[in-house]
Amino acid sequence: MVGDLFFGLSVTRGIMLFTFVSVSLIGWIITPVEVIIALGVLFKKIKGENIGYYLKLAITWTLVAIVFDYPFQLFIAGKKKEALEVVFSVVIWLIFFFGIFAILSLI
């Protein structure tokens, strides 16, 4: 429910700004406001023990967004090759980072 409300308010703000500012500036205006709202919801709804927990959560959700959203948008646009390249790149980066974490945990 909170996510739906958050999304609806974001779209509403974008539509309202569309009448007042250039289309190229809408993201620059909305993003800082949305980040502050998202952080407020995060700290209110999710209880973490330390900042590392929140960092892991942020990285996980960012990877989920990249892996599922961006290639999907490319695929829908008919750019199947580019979509597969993005997925392949993300997989390679995940292998690299998990490898680094595994090595560091052994030290």
N, C-alpha and C positions, 0 to 999 in steps of 0.2 A: 504494500500500500504506500509506504513512504517513497519507494522508487517510482511508482506511477505518478504520485503527486509531484515529485522532483522533476520528472520528465515533462509533465504537463506545464509546470511553471516555467521550465526552460524554453519550451516551444512558444509559450505565450510571450515571454520576454523577447524572444527572437522576432516574433511577428510585430510586436510593438516597436522594437528598434528599427525594423525594416522601413518604417515610414519616416524615421528621423535621421538615420545615418546611412552612410554608404555600405553596400553589401560587404565589401572587403573589410570593414571595421567591426562588423557585428560580433565575430568570434573573439576579437580582442577586447570587446566590452563585456561580453557574457562570461568568458572563461574565468576571469578572476572572481567574479561574483559566485559562479557555480562551484569553484574550488573551495571557497570559504564555506558555502552551504554544505558541500559534501563532507568537509572536515568536521563541521559541527555535527552532522548526522553520525559520522563515523565515531567520534568521541562520545556521543550520547548513547548510541545503540550497541557499540562493540566495546567490550571491556578487555583491554590488554594489560599485560603485566609490565611491559617496557616498550620503548620506541621501536625495538627490533621486531616485535610482533606486528606493529602497524606497517613497518617497512616491508616485511615478508608478505603481508596482505596486499599491499599496494603493488608489489612486483607480480604477485600471482594474478590479480585482476587485470593488470596491464597486459600480461601475457595472454590471458584469456581473450581480451579484447582484440589483440593483434592476431592471434591464431584463428579466431572465429569470425570476426567482423570484417577486417580489411580484405582478406582473400575472398570472402563471400561477396563483397562489393565489387571486387575486380572480376570475379566469375560472372556475376549478374551482368556486368558491363560488357561481357564477351571477351575479356582478357584472361583466358584460361591459363596461358603460359606464364603470365606475370603472377597470377594467383598461386600457381604451383611453386614459382621461384620464391615468393614471400614465405610460404609454408616451409619450404626447404631451408631457407635462411634462418627462420626461427628455430627449427629443429637443430640445426648446427650450433646456434648460439646456446640453446638449452644444454646440449651435450657438453659444450665448452664450459659453461658456468657450473654445471653439476660436477664436471671433472675437477674444476678448480676447488669447489667446496669439498669434494671427497679428498683431494690431496691435502688441503688445509686442515681437515679434521684428523688426518693421520699424523700431522706434525705436532 
